[in-house]
Amino acid sequence: MKVTIYHNPRCSKSRQTLQLLTDRGMDPEIVEYLKTPPDAGQIERLLQMLGIGARDLLRTGEAEYRELGLDRDGVTDTQRIQAMTSHPRLIQRPIVVCGSKARLGRPPQNVLDILPE
C-alpha cells in the first residue's frame, strides 16, 4: 500500500516520523509541501481523511496566522484553507497518508495505526 508523507525536513517531528516509516521498511512518497504546496482540493481531502476541521490543521504559532487574522471569529474554513495554500508554513506537519486514512505525526507514533502490518 502506498504511503505518503507531507514532510518538512527542517522539522524534528517530521524527520522522526519519516525515520519511523523507513525503520518499518517503508519507502514513502515524500512531498516537501513547502516546495510544492497542496492545493485547496488536496487540503480538503486531507482534512476529511484526518477527520478534523481546517482550524485544527493550522499552526497557530506562525506569524502568518496572526497577520492574516485567522484567529478572529467569523473566519471560514474556506478562508483557512486558502491561507494554507498561500502560506504552507501554516500547515501542521507531518501528515502521513496511507490508503484512505491520514494522521498527523505529532507525536510520530500517531501514524502507526494506519500503516499496514
C-alpha positions as CSV (number, residue, x, y, z in Angstrom):
1,M,0.0,0.0,0.0
2,K,1.3,3.5,-0.9
3,V,2.3,5.7,2.0
4,T,2.8,9.4,1.5
5,I,4.3,11.9,4.0
6,Y,3.8,15.6,3.8
7,H,7.3,16.5,5.1
8,N,9.3,19.4,6.2
9,P,12.9,18.3,6.5
10,R,13.7,21.2,8.9
11,C,11.0,19.9,11.4
12,S,12.3,17.4,14.0
13,K,8.8,15.6,14.3
14,S,8.7,15.3,10.5
15,R,12.2,13.8,10.4
16,Q,11.3,11.4,13.3
17,T,8.1,10.3,11.5
18,L,10.0,9.7,8.3
19,Q,12.6,7.7,10.2
20,L,9.8,5.7,11.8
21,L,8.4,4.8,8.4
22,T,11.8,3.8,6.9
23,D,12.6,1.8,10.0
24,R,9.5,-0.2,9.3
25,G,10.8,-1.0,5.8
26,M,8.6,1.6,4.0
27,D,9.7,3.7,1.1
28,P,7.1,6.5,1.4
29,E,6.4,9.1,-1.3
30,I,7.9,12.3,0.2
31,V,6.0,15.6,-0.5
32,E,8.0,18.6,0.6
33,Y,4.9,20.7,1.0
34,L,6.8,23.9,1.4
35,K,8.3,23.5,-2.1
36,T,5.1,22.0,-3.7
37,P,2.1,23.2,-1.6
38,P,-1.1,21.3,-1.7
39,D,-4.0,23.0,-3.5
40,A,-7.3,23.6,-1.8
41,G,-8.8,20.3,-3.0
42,Q,-5.9,18.4,-1.6
43,I,-6.2,20.1,1.8
44,E,-9.9,19.4,1.9
45,R,-9.2,15.7,1.2
46,L,-6.5,15.6,3.9
47,L,-8.9,17.2,6.4
48,Q,-11.5,14.6,5.5
49,M,-9.0,11.8,6.0
50,L,-7.7,13.3,9.2
51,G,-11.3,13.8,10.5
52,I,-10.5,17.4,11.6
53,G,-11.6,20.9,10.7
54,A,-9.4,23.4,9.0
55,R,-8.7,25.3,12.2
56,D,-7.1,22.1,13.7
57,L,-4.6,21.8,10.8
58,L,-3.3,25.4,11.3
59,R,0.0,26.1,13.1
60,T,-1.2,28.9,15.4
61,G,2.3,30.0,16.4
62,E,3.3,31.1,12.9
63,A,3.4,34.9,12.2
64,E,1.1,34.5,9.2
65,Y,-1.6,33.1,11.5
66,R,-1.8,36.4,13.4
67,E,-1.0,38.6,10.4
68,L,-3.9,37.1,8.4
69,G,-6.3,37.3,11.3
70,L,-7.0,33.6,11.3
71,D,-7.8,33.7,15.0
72,R,-10.7,36.1,14.5
73,D,-14.3,35.0,14.9
74,G,-16.1,34.5,11.6
75,V,-13.1,33.2,9.7
76,T,-14.5,30.4,7.5
77,D,-12.9,27.0,6.7
78,T,-12.6,28.1,3.1
79,Q,-10.6,31.2,4.2
80,R,-8.4,29.0,6.4
81,I,-7.8,26.5,3.6
82,Q,-6.9,29.3,1.2
83,A,-4.5,30.7,3.7
84,M,-2.8,27.3,3.9
85,T,-2.5,27.1,0.1
86,S,-0.9,30.5,0.0
87,H,1.2,30.1,3.2
88,P,2.1,26.4,3.5
89,R,4.1,27.1,6.7
90,L,0.7,27.3,8.4
91,I,0.0,23.6,7.8
92,Q,0.7,21.2,10.8
93,R,3.3,18.6,10.0
94,P,4.0,15.9,9.2
95,I,0.9,14.4,7.7
96,V,1.1,10.7,6.7
97,V,-1.4,9.2,4.3
98,C,-2.0,5.5,3.8
99,G,-4.9,4.4,1.7
100,S,-8.0,6.5,2.7
101,K,-6.6,7.4,6.1
102,A,-4.3,10.1,7.3
103,R,-2.7,11.0,10.6
104,L,-0.6,13.9,12.0
105,G,2.8,12.7,13.2
106,R,2.6,14.6,16.4
107,P,3.9,12.5,18.1
108,P,5.3,10.3,15.3
109,Q,3.7,7.2,16.9
110,N,0.3,8.6,15.9
111,V,0.8,7.2,12.4
112,L,1.2,3.6,13.4
113,D,-2.5,2.7,13.5
114,I,-2.9,3.5,9.8
115,L,0.1,1.6,8.5
116,P,-0.1,-1.9,7.0
117,E,1.2,-4.7,9.2
